[in-house]
Each structure stands twice: as C-alpha cells, then as structure tokens.
Amino acid sequence: FPATIDLGQLERRTYYRGRVALHAILQALDIGPGDQVATQAFTCAAVPEAIRASGAAPLYIDIEPDGYNLDPESLRSRLTTQTRAIVVQHTFGIPAAMDALVAIAEEHDTPIIEDCCHTFLSKQGGRYVGTFGVASFYSYEWGKPVAVGLGGGAAANDRALAAKLDAAYAGYVTPSLLRRVKIEVQRLI
C-alpha cells in the first residue's frame, strides 16, 4: 500500500465513464472469473456492473448502522479467500472510515479501490480521499461534484498498477465519427 501521497503525484487517466475506469482497474489487477470484489450494498448499479464485466462476483457488505459508507466490521466478517479487491465508496462526499478499512485490507493482503464518484477534494485526517488505496475512480456525469456530461477517470497510487493501466490505455482506439456524434448528442440531451 502506498505511503501518503499528494494528489499531484497520482497517475491519472480519463475514461468514457466511471464504471469503465473501475473495470480498467479491475483488469489491471488481474481480477476475473472465480474472484470476488467486496463493495458496499448501498451503491450505484455501475459498481457491480463493472465487477461483473470483469468476470468477478460482487461481495456485498453492509453499510455503517449510523452512516452511508462501508461498515468495517461487516467487511471483516464477510471477506473470503476469493476476495481479490475492496471497493470503498465515499458516499455523498462523506469519507469512509479509511483507517479501519485500510487495516482490514492489510490484514487480508487485499487492495482497496476508492470510489470517489461522489466526492471532490474531500479529506480525512489531512489526507485526500482517493490516496488511501492502490487506485481510485471518478465519474463526471450529471449529479456528480464535477459534471461535464459524460466521462470518468482513474488514478493509480501504485506504479506497477499505473504501468498496467497505461499499457491497456495505449491499446484503446478513438470511436468512429458516428459513435462520437451519438455520444455528443447524448451529452447535450
């Protein structure tokens, strides 16, 4: 797991949507069939969609009894040997209990991916969310703190992971003109 990182040090890239960024991170972590990815049950449908698209199964974890984020004790009790990653959502921009979640992840040698789709520049303990795990992903769609219509992003805090994301990214192709026009029309609507 990375030491404290400054936002300027993150390796960043953009994607069509936040779910595509999460899928790219899962692929770069070699997560696929037979694997589980822990995620809170109170989440956007895009998160389990990306997990399933990778071939893995979502492992749903309860939220805190008096909050909206992943409950550390529920996570601890539900992790299995098939759990290959933990998606930690910062719901409504409220930072999750990262100290407890990171400690659990380290005990199980399981990487954390932070879902920062609902937050922009939130901090916990003087540290930006999105810098606690190996990677984080963002959405720039309607209703998000940074809205541009469509789009998403990923940031990697681990150099090996960043290299794998870059290798995959280099193979992406620009959509056809017709597809780009359809995307632009969707954005404008």
Buried (B, 14 or more C-beta within 10 A) or exposed (E): EBEEBEEEEBBBBEBEBBBBBBBBBBBBBEBEEEBBBBBBBBBBEBBBBBBEBBEBBBBBBBBBEEBBBBBBEBBBEBBEEEBBBBBBBBBEBBBBBBEBBBEBBEEBEBBBBBBBBBBBEBEBEEBBBBBBBBBBBBBBBEEBBBEEEBBBBBBBBBEEBBEBBEEEBEEEEEEEEEEEEEBEEEEEE
